[in-house]
Amino acid sequence: MSVDRVAEAVAAADAASERARAELEALVRIPSVGAEPEHRRDVDASAEATAALLEGHGLERVRLASTGDAPPYVIGEWTHAPAGAPTVLLYAHHDVQPAGPLEHWASDPFVPTERDGRLFGRGTADDKAGAVAHAHAVGAWLATTGEVPCNVRILVEGEEEVGSPHLHEFLAAHCDELRSDVLVLADCSNWDVGVPGLTASLRGMTSADITVRALDGAQHSGLVGGIVPDPVMALAGILASLVDEHGDPAFAGATAGLRTASAREREPLPGLDDRPAELARTLGLRPGVRFAGDPAFTIHERLWRRPAITVIGLDAHPIAGSSNQVIARAAARVSLRLGPGQDPDAVLAALRAHIADQVPFGLEWDFVAHAGSPAWETDASGPAFDAALRALRSGFGAEPVIMGMGGSIPFVGPFADAFGGVPALLMGPEDPSSRIHGPDESLHLADWASLIRSEVHLLDEVARAGLR
């Protein structure tokens, strides 16, 4: 493809920026919270809106696809490139995390609001911006040249935020529809505002619910306090036993299978390991709060390569409406991030064994394990990664950084494996200030425009690299 035609497509993407923002805002207004059954209809509506988005930008054979009772995925394609051209699969997801307490947001999480060049709202960065970016990158080529330099398939998932429990079943059922030579995901973070990132490793993840029960029903604390064990105190002790003095997972088996980092992987990274105070400010850490994790490991190791455990939900009695009683039961959901080499099932089994040893007073207890996915890492070298670095450089006007990410994307490993280890290029609309999964999630609008430009370039770079 000539330089002039690439420039025309980039210019078309820039000219459509207001349309892109309007489309993103429309998607953000749909509360497609996959973890909450009461929002299942919203997830369906989000899929339908995403399908309309793809059709509006020239994608063909746009359809909703599913398997079992999975929320709908959206598939679209354009496959008219010349014989021998590679096929690229562009991935994003349209489901979002719960908003959490509304009082923690500066504005309604499902009413997109701009402040200081950032668009705030649940799903703005994770990952409805990725879906819109894919549509606009393809649409820019079709609007200017009537064709795309390579064959393109777009897949927008509907259950990523709940761990993609139907993923293997879905891939098996739709393998031929999705077969591609290169996978491009727009669900990751940039190194910094204005500095693009290409992610080469992800941590694995799994989770479990822990419940302890003492009573058939709550009892007056003045009448039974001192002889009836408090389930909340018991649960607090169990949870505290999971970590050491650094806050690292400390139960037996917590690091089972963890691959030891090489000397090169452990080398401090300029711009991250040497800027702890700046990182703390970016993350919103309160004054005087120190980083967790064994200081023998660098910050990037703790973020990208080491296991971590977090209590992401507690179920007891809210302070509002509380009274002097010993409640009957307490529960917690714990989320575990896993390092390279770790088996989610093995770590969950170790966690369960630890809980069994820690439950005091003979309390009834229950342990419910959830689906997990292992860590993923790749050698970010070769023609596909070179193409991605050139595209990011052109789109952002800055040198990209090959980096890791502490989060998890269950889709990456299974898809790459299903198609013989195709290269996976992980980019995204997020940055260290995006606060994805938390209150006041936001998207840096200028960087998002740069991401769309980068994807326009990437489709041309992949075609010219001959990646079949």
C-alpha positions as CSV (number, residue, x, y, z in Angstrom):
1,M,0.0,0.0,0.0
2,S,1.4,3.4,-0.9
3,V,2.4,5.9,1.6
4,D,-0.2,8.3,0.3
5,R,-3.0,5.8,0.8
6,V,-1.9,5.1,4.4
7,A,-1.8,8.9,5.1
8,E,-5.3,9.2,3.6
9,A,-6.6,6.4,5.9
10,V,-5.0,8.0,8.9
11,A,-6.4,11.4,8.0
12,A,-9.9,9.8,7.7
13,A,-9.6,8.3,11.2
14,D,-8.6,11.7,12.6
15,A,-11.5,13.4,10.8
16,A,-13.9,10.8,12.4
17,S,-12.8,11.5,15.9
18,E,-16.1,13.1,17.0
19,R,-18.0,10.2,15.6
20,A,-15.7,7.8,17.4
21,R,-16.3,9.6,20.7
22,A,-20.1,9.6,20.2
23,E,-20.1,5.9,19.5
24,L,-18.0,5.2,22.5
25,E,-20.3,7.3,24.7
26,A,-23.3,5.4,23.4
27,L,-21.7,2.1,24.4
28,V,-20.6,3.4,27.8
29,R,-24.2,4.3,28.6
30,I,-25.2,0.6,28.4
31,P,-24.4,-0.9,31.9
32,S,-23.1,-4.2,30.5
33,V,-22.0,-5.6,33.8
34,G,-21.2,-9.2,33.2
35,A,-20.9,-10.2,36.9
36,E,-24.4,-9.2,37.8
37,P,-27.3,-11.3,36.6
38,E,-29.7,-8.4,36.7
39,H,-27.6,-6.8,33.9
40,R,-27.8,-9.7,31.5
41,R,-30.2,-7.8,29.3
42,D,-27.8,-4.9,29.2
43,V,-25.0,-7.2,28.2
44,D,-27.2,-8.4,25.3
45,A,-28.0,-4.8,24.4
46,S,-24.3,-4.0,24.4
47,A,-23.6,-6.8,22.0
48,E,-26.3,-5.6,19.7
49,A,-25.0,-2.1,19.8
50,T,-21.5,-3.3,19.1
51,A,-22.8,-5.3,16.1
52,A,-24.4,-2.1,14.8
53,L,-21.1,-0.3,15.3
54,L,-19.2,-2.8,13.2
55,E,-21.8,-2.8,10.5
56,G,-21.7,1.0,10.4
57,H,-18.0,0.9,9.6
58,G,-18.3,-1.6,6.7
59,L,-17.7,-4.9,8.4
60,E,-19.5,-7.8,6.8
61,R,-21.3,-10.9,8.0
62,V,-21.7,-9.2,11.4
63,R,-23.4,-11.6,13.8
64,L,-23.8,-12.5,17.5
65,A,-22.3,-15.8,18.5
66,S,-22.4,-17.8,21.7
67,T,-22.1,-21.2,23.1
68,G,-24.1,-22.7,26.0
69,D,-25.4,-19.9,28.2
70,A,-22.4,-17.6,27.5
71,P,-23.2,-13.9,26.9
72,P,-23.0,-13.0,23.2
73,Y,-19.7,-12.4,21.4
74,V,-19.8,-10.2,18.3
75,I,-18.1,-11.3,15.1
76,G,-17.5,-9.2,11.9
77,E,-15.1,-9.5,9.0
78,W,-13.8,-8.1,5.8
79,T,-12.0,-10.8,3.8
80,H,-11.4,-9.5,0.3
81,A,-7.7,-8.8,0.4
82,P,-5.6,-10.2,-2.5
83,A,-4.6,-13.8,-2.5
84,G,-1.8,-14.5,0.0
85,A,-2.6,-11.6,2.2
86,P,-2.6,-12.4,6.0
87,T,-5.7,-12.4,8.2
88,V,-5.7,-10.3,11.4
89,L,-8.1,-10.9,14.3
90,L,-8.8,-7.8,16.2
91,Y,-10.1,-8.5,19.7
92,A,-11.8,-6.4,22.4
93,H,-14.6,-7.0,24.9
94,H,-17.9,-5.1,25.5
95,D,-18.7,-6.3,29.0
96,V,-17.6,-4.2,32.0
97,Q,-16.9,-4.5,35.7
98,P,-19.5,-3.5,38.3
99,A,-19.4,0.2,39.2
100,G,-19.1,-0.3,42.9
101,P,-20.3,2.3,45.4
102,L,-21.6,5.2,43.4
103,E,-20.5,7.7,46.1
104,H,-16.9,6.9,45.1
105,W,-17.4,8.3,41.6
106,A,-17.1,12.0,40.8
107,S,-19.8,11.5,38.1
108,D,-22.3,8.8,37.1
109,P,-20.3,5.8,36.0
110,F,-22.7,5.2,33.0
111,V,-22.9,8.8,32.0
112,P,-19.6,9.5,30.1
113,T,-18.2,12.8,31.3
114,E,-15.1,14.7,30.1
115,R,-12.7,16.3,32.5
116,D,-9.2,17.6,31.7
117,G,-8.9,15.7,28.4
118,R,-10.1,12.4,29.9
119,L,-13.5,10.7,29.4
120,F,-14.8,9.2,32.6
121,G,-17.1,6.3,32.9
122,R,-17.2,2.5,33.4
123,G,-15.8,0.8,30.2
124,T,-14.4,4.0,28.7
125,A,-10.9,2.5,28.8
126,D,-11.7,-1.2,29.6
127,D,-12.6,-2.0,26.9
128,K,-15.3,-0.4,24.9
129,A,-12.6,2.0,23.6
130,G,-10.9,-1.0,22.1
131,A,-13.9,-2.1,20.2
132,V,-14.5,1.3,18.8
133,A,-10.9,1.7,17.9
134,H,-11.0,-1.6,15.9
135,A,-14.1,-0.5,14.0
136,H,-12.6,2.9,13.1
137,A,-9.3,1.5,12.0
138,V,-11.0,-0.8,9.5
139,G,-13.6,1.9,8.6
140,A,-10.9,4.5,7.8
141,W,-9.4,2.1,5.2
142,L,-12.7,1.3,3.7
143,A,-13.8,4.9,3.6
144,T,-10.7,6.1,1.7
145,T,-9.6,3.1,-0.5
146,G,-12.6,0.8,-0.5
147,E,-10.4,-2.0,0.8
148,V,-8.2,-3.0,3.7
149,P,-4.6,-4.1,3.2
150,C,-5.2,-7.4,4.8
151,N,-8.1,-9.7,5.7
152,V,-9.7,-8.7,9.0
153,R,-11.8,-10.4,11.5
154,I,-13.1,-8.6,14.6
155,L,-14.2,-10.4,17.8
156,V,-15.7,-8.5,20.7
157,E,-16.2,-10.8,23.7
158,G,-19.1,-10.5,26.2
159,E,-17.7,-12.3,29.3
160,E,-14.0,-11.2,29.7
161,E,-14.6,-9.5,33.0
162,V,-15.9,-12.7,34.6
163,G,-12.9,-14.8,33.4
164,S,-14.1,-16.0,30.1
165,P,-15.6,-19.3,31.5
166,H,-16.9,-20.5,28.1
167,L,-13.8,-19.5,26.1
168,H,-12.5,-23.0,25.3
169,E,-16.0,-24.2,24.3
170,F,-16.5,-21.1,22.2
171,L,-13.2,-21.4,20.4
172,A,-13.9,-25.0,19.6
173,A,-17.3,-24.2,18.1
174,H,-16.1,-21.2,16.1
175,C,-12.6,-22.2,15.2
176,D,-13.0,-21.9,11.4
177,E,-14.7,-18.5,11.7
178,L,-11.9,-17.0,13.6
179,R,-8.8,-18.6,12.0
180,S,-6.1,-15.9,11.6
181,D,-2.4,-15.4,11.2
182,V,-2.0,-12.6,13.8
183,L,-4.0,-11.7,16.9
184,V,-4.3,-8.0,17.9
185,L,-5.8,-7.1,21.3
186,A,-6.8,-3.6,22.3
187,D,-7.2,-4.3,26.0
188,C,-3.9,-3.3,27.6
189,S,-2.1,-0.3,29.0
190,N,0.4,2.1,27.6
191,W,3.6,2.8,29.4
192,D,2.5,6.4,30.2
193,V,0.4,9.1,28.7
194,G,1.9,9.8,25.3
195,V,4.2,6.7,25.4
196,P,2.7,3.6,23.8
197,G,3.2,0.1,25.2
198,L,3.4,-3.3,23.6
199,T,2.6,-5.9,26.3
200,A,4.6,-9.2,26.2
201,S,3.5,-10.8,29.5
202,L,0.3,-11.1,31.6
203,R,-0.2,-12.7,35.0
204,G,-2.6,-15.5,35.4
205,M,-5.6,-15.4,37.7
206,T,-8.1,-17.3,39.7
207,S,-10.5,-16.7,42.6
208,A,-12.5,-18.4,45.3
209,D,-15.3,-17.6,47.8
210,I,-14.7,-18.5,51.5
211,T,-17.7,-18.7,53.9
212,V,-17.8,-19.5,57.6
213,R,-20.9,-20.0,59.6
214,A,-21.5,-20.3,63.4
215,L,-25.2,-20.0,63.9
216,D,-28.6,-20.8,62.3
217,G,-29.4,-17.1,62.8
218,A,-28.0,-14.0,64.4
219,Q,-28.0,-13.8,68.3
220,H,-27.9,-10.9,70.7
221,S,-24.2,-10.2,71.4
222,G,-24.9,-9.4,75.0
223,L,-26.5,-12.8,75.6
224,V,-24.1,-15.0,73.7
225,G,-21.0,-12.8,73.3
226,G,-18.1,-14.6,74.9
227,I,-19.3,-18.2,74.2
228,V,-20.4,-18.0,70.5
229,P,-17.5,-17.4,68.1
230,D,-17.8,-14.4,65.8
231,P,-17.7,-15.5,62.2
232,V,-16.4,-12.1,61.1
233,M,-13.5,-12.3,63.5
234,A,-12.8,-15.9,62.4
235,L,-12.9,-14.9,58.7
236,A,-10.6,-11.9,59.4
237,G,-8.1,-14.3,61.0
238,I,-8.2,-16.7,58.1
239,L,-7.7,-13.9,55.6
240,A,-4.8,-12.5,57.6
241,S,-3.1,-15.9,57.6
242,L,-2.9,-15.9,53.8
243,V,-0.1,-13.3,53.6
244,D,3.2,-12.5,55.2
245,E,4.5,-9.2,56.7
246,H,5.0,-7.8,53.2
247,G,1.5,-8.6,52.1
248,D,2.7,-11.4,49.8
249,P,0.8,-14.7,49.5
250,A,2.3,-17.0,52.2
251,F,0.2,-20.1,52.4
252,A,1.9,-23.3,51.5
253,G,1.7,-23.8,47.7
254,A,1.2,-20.1,47.0
255,T,4.3,-19.9,44.8
256,A,4.1,-23.5,43.5
257,G,5.4,-23.8,39.9
258,L,6.5,-20.1,39.7
259,R,9.2,-19.8,37.1
260,T,12.3,-18.1,38.5
261,A,13.0,-14.8,36.7
262,S,16.2,-14.6,34.7
263,A,18.8,-12.0,35.6
264,R,17.8,-10.0,32.6
265,E,14.1,-10.1,33.6
266,R,15.0,-8.8,37.1
267,E,17.0,-5.8,35.9
268,P,15.5,-2.6,37.2
269,L,13.4,-0.8,34.6
270,P,14.1,3.0,34.2
271,G,10.9,5.0,34.4
272,L,9.2,2.5,36.8
273,D,11.5,1.0,39.4
274,D,13.4,4.2,39.9
275,R,10.2,6.4,40.3
276,P,8.3,4.9,43.3
277,A,7.1,8.3,44.6
278,E,5.7,9.3,41.2
279,L,4.0,5.9,40.8
280,A,2.4,6.2,44.2
281,R,1.0,9.6,43.2
282,T,-0.3,8.3,39.9
283,L,-2.0,5.4,41.7
284,G,-3.6,7.7,44.3
285,L,-1.8,6.1,47.2
286,R,-2.6,8.1,50.4
287,P,0.3,10.0,52.1
288,G,2.4,7.7,54.2
289,V,1.2,4.5,52.7
290,R,4.1,2.2,51.6
291,F,4.1,-0.2,48.7
292,A,3.4,-3.8,49.6
293,G,5.5,-6.8,48.4
294,D,8.9,-8.1,49.4
295,P,11.4,-5.2,48.7
296,A,13.9,-7.8,47.6
297,F,11.9,-7.8,44.3
298,T,11.7,-4.8,42.0
299,I,8.4,-3.0,41.5
300,H,8.0,-4.4,38.0
301,E,8.6,-7.9,39.3
302,R,5.9,-7.5,42.0
303,L,3.5,-6.0,39.4
304,W,4.1,-8.3,36.5
305,R,5.7,-11.6,37.6
306,R,4.9,-12.3,41.3
307,P,1.7,-13.8,42.7
308,A,-0.6,-11.6,44.7
309,I,-3.8,-12.1,46.6
310,T,-6.6,-9.5,47.2
311,V,-9.9,-9.6,49.0
312,I,-12.3,-8.2,46.5
313,G,-15.5,-8.7,48.4
314,L,-16.8,-9.1,51.9
315,D,-20.2,-10.3,53.0
316,A,-21.2,-9.8,56.6
317,H,-23.5,-7.1,57.9
318,P,-23.3,-3.5,56.7
319,I,-22.6,-0.8,59.2
320,A,-25.9,0.9,58.3
321,G,-28.6,-0.9,60.2
322,S,-26.2,-2.9,62.4
323,S,-27.1,-3.8,65.9
324,N,-25.6,-5.7,68.9
325,Q,-25.6,-9.1,67.5
326,V,-23.3,-12.0,66.6
327,I,-24.1,-12.6,63.0
328,A,-24.6,-16.1,61.7
329,R,-22.1,-16.1,58.8
330,A,-19.4,-14.2,57.0
331,A,-17.9,-14.6,53.5
332,A,-15.1,-13.2,51.4
333,R,-14.1,-13.4,47.7
334,V,-10.4,-13.6,47.2
335,S,-8.7,-12.9,43.9
336,L,-5.3,-14.4,43.1
337,R,-2.9,-13.2,40.4
338,L,-0.4,-15.8,39.3
339,G,3.1,-15.7,38.0
340,P,4.6,-17.5,35.0
341,G,4.5,-21.3,35.3
342,Q,1.8,-21.5,38.0
343,D,-1.2,-23.8,37.6
344,P,-4.5,-22.1,38.7
345,D,-6.0,-25.4,39.9
346,A,-2.9,-26.3,41.9
347,V,-2.8,-23.0,43.7
348,L,-6.6,-23.2,44.4
349,A,-6.1,-26.6,45.9
350,A,-3.3,-25.3,48.1
351,L,-5.5,-22.4,49.2
352,R,-8.4,-24.7,50.1
353,A,-6.1,-26.9,52.1
354,H,-4.8,-23.9,54.0
355,I,-8.3,-22.7,54.8
356,A,-9.2,-26.1,56.1
357,D,-6.3,-25.9,58.6
358,Q,-7.2,-22.3,59.7
359,V,-10.9,-22.4,60.4
360,P,-11.3,-22.0,64.2
361,F,-13.9,-23.3,66.7
362,G,-15.2,-26.0,64.4
363,L,-17.1,-23.5,62.4
364,E,-18.9,-24.7,59.3
365,W,-17.1,-23.5,56.2
366,D,-17.4,-23.6,52.5
367,F,-14.9,-23.0,49.7
368,V,-16.1,-22.3,46.1
369,A,-13.4,-22.2,43.4
370,H,-13.9,-20.2,40.2
371,A,-12.4,-20.7,36.8
372,G,-8.9,-19.5,36.3
373,S,-6.3,-18.9,33.6
374,P,-2.5,-19.3,33.6
375,A,0.0,-16.5,33.0
376,W,1.0,-15.8,29.4
377,E,4.3,-14.5,28.1
378,T,5.9,-14.3,24.6
379,D,9.2,-13.4,23.0
380,A,8.4,-10.0,21.5
381,S,10.6,-10.4,18.5
382,G,10.1,-11.3,14.9
383,P,8.3,-9.6,12.0
384,A,4.8,-9.3,13.7
385,F,6.3,-7.5,16.7
386,D,8.5,-5.3,14.5
387,A,5.3,-4.3,12.5
388,A,3.5,-3.4,15.8
389,L,6.4,-1.3,17.0
390,R,6.6,0.6,13.7
391,A,2.8,1.1,13.8
392,L,2.8,2.4,17.4
393,R,5.8,4.7,16.6
394,S,3.9,6.2,13.7
395,G,0.6,6.5,15.6
396,F,1.9,8.1,18.8
397,G,5.0,9.8,17.5
398,A,6.9,8.3,20.4
399,E,9.1,5.3,20.9
400,P,7.1,2.3,22.2
401,V,8.0,0.3,25.3
402,I,7.9,-3.5,25.4
403,M,6.4,-4.1,28.8
404,G,4.5,-6.6,31.1
405,M,1.1,-6.2,32.6
406,G,-0.1,-7.4,36.0
407,G,-3.6,-8.0,34.8
408,S,-5.0,-11.1,33.0
409,I,-6.7,-11.6,29.7
410,P,-7.9,-15.2,29.5
411,F,-8.4,-15.1,25.7
412,V,-4.8,-14.6,24.7
413,G,-3.2,-18.0,25.4
414,P,-6.0,-20.3,24.3
415,F,-6.5,-18.4,21.0
416,A,-2.8,-18.3,20.1
417,D,-2.5,-22.0,21.0
418,A,-5.7,-22.9,19.0
419,F,-4.1,-21.5,15.8
420,G,-0.6,-23.0,16.2
421,G,1.0,-20.2,18.2
422,V,0.2,-17.2,16.1
423,P,1.8,-14.0,17.3
424,A,-0.3,-12.0,19.7
425,L,0.1,-8.2,19.7
426,L,-1.2,-6.6,22.9
427,M,-1.9,-2.9,22.8
428,G,-4.5,-0.8,24.4
429,P,-6.3,2.4,25.3
430,E,-5.4,2.4,29.0
431,D,-2.6,4.3,30.9
432,P,-1.4,4.3,34.5
433,S,-4.1,6.8,35.5
434,S,-7.1,5.0,33.9
435,R,-8.2,3.3,37.2
436,I,-9.8,0.4,35.3
437,H,-12.0,-1.7,37.6
438,G,-12.1,1.1,40.1
439,P,-14.1,4.3,40.6
440,D,-13.5,7.1,38.1
441,E,-12.3,4.9,35.3
442,S,-11.2,7.1,32.5
443,L,-9.8,7.2,29.0
444,H,-7.1,9.7,27.8
445,L,-8.8,11.0,24.6
446,A,-5.6,12.1,22.8
447,D,-3.9,8.8,23.4
448,W,-7.0,7.0,22.2
449,A,-6.8,8.9,18.9
450,S,-3.2,7.8,18.7
451,L,-4.2,4.2,19.3
452,I,-6.6,4.4,16.4
453,R,-3.9,5.9,14.1
454,S,-1.6,3.1,15.2
455,E,-4.2,0.4,14.2
456,V,-4.6,2.0,10.8
457,H,-0.8,1.8,10.3
458,L,-0.7,-1.7,11.8
459,L,-3.1,-3.2,9.2
460,D,-0.7,-1.9,6.5
461,E,2.4,-3.0,8.3
462,V,1.1,-6.5,8.8
463,A,0.1,-6.8,5.2
464,R,3.6,-5.6,4.0
465,A,5.4,-8.0,6.4
466,G,3.8,-11.0,4.7
467,L,2.8,-12.8,8.0
468,R,0.9,-15.7,6.6
